[in-house]
Amino acid sequence: MPARTHTRPHPATTGGVDIRLPWWALALPALAFVALLTLILNPSDAHAATGDPAITQLFARVQQLLAR
């Protein structure tokens, strides 16, 4: 016995897709791009954060293990 297929009550639209993005969906990536661009253009403003020596030693140990 063949299985019946269900038909849609309304035909599927093949026209353009109407998607609306919130304002922050475009503003946040643009802001991040500008911030990174300014760091590239003026690297003297980018300061490395000083961390705990234990964390630094942990990262050094992980790097040594991965380099093997």
C-alpha positions in Angstrom: 0.0 0.0 0.0 1.6 3.3 -1.0 2.0 6.0 1.5 0.2 9.3 0.8 2.1 12.5 0.6 0.7 15.6 2.3 0.3 18.7 0.1 0.8 22.2 1.4 -2.4 24.3 1.6 -0.5 27.3 0.2 2.1 27.1 -2.6 5.7 27.7 -1.6 7.0 31.1 -2.7 10.0 31.2 -4.9 10.3 35.0 -4.8 12.9 37.1 -2.9 13.5 36.3 0.7 12.5 39.0 3.1 14.9 38.9 6.1 15.2 41.8 8.5 18.2 42.0 10.7 18.3 44.0 13.9 20.5 47.1 13.9 23.1 45.5 16.2 23.6 42.6 13.8 25.4 45.0 11.5 26.8 47.5 14.0 28.7 45.1 16.2 30.8 43.4 13.5 31.5 46.8 12.0 32.6 48.1 15.4 34.8 45.1 15.9 36.3 45.6 12.5 37.1 49.2 13.2 38.7 48.4 16.6 40.9 45.7 15.1 41.9 48.0 12.2 42.9 50.7 14.6 45.1 48.2 16.5 46.8 47.1 13.3 47.4 50.7 12.2 48.7 51.8 15.7 50.2 48.8 17.5 51.8 50.9 20.2 48.3 51.3 21.8 47.9 47.6 22.2 49.3 46.5 25.5 49.6 42.9 26.6 47.8 42.0 29.8 50.1 40.9 32.6 49.0 37.6 33.9 49.7 35.4 36.9 53.0 33.7 36.6 51.3 30.3 37.2 49.1 30.9 34.2 52.1 31.9 32.1 53.9 28.7 33.1 50.9 26.6 32.4 50.7 28.0 28.8 54.4 27.5 28.4 54.0 23.8 29.5 51.1 23.3 27.1 53.1 24.8 24.3 56.0 22.4 25.0 53.7 19.4 25.0 52.1 20.4 21.7 55.5 21.0 20.1 56.6 17.4 20.6 
